[in-house]
Amino acid sequence: MTTAYASMHGRSHASAPRARVDTVFDRIRSAWKLRRDYSRTLAELRALSPRMLRDVNLDTLDLAAVARREVYGS
């Protein structure tokens, strides 16, 4: 595509790299949000008393796995 054609049709050569950069930043934002959600979920689970954990059949050793499964799935 020539520069003249691109400028006439609203396209530029910079759009493809820009899209890749945007995609990278979107993935970083998504990962950051998941990590924040994981940390919050784990903190909430750790705030439960031992009795409450027993009531829902959890042990303190299970909390990280439960938080991970809840936020990240599987």
Secondary structure, DSSP 4 states (H G I P E B T S, - for coil): --HHHHHHTT--TTHHHHHHHHHHHHHHHHHHHHHHHHHHHHHHHHTS-HHHHHHTT--GGGHHHHHHHHHH--
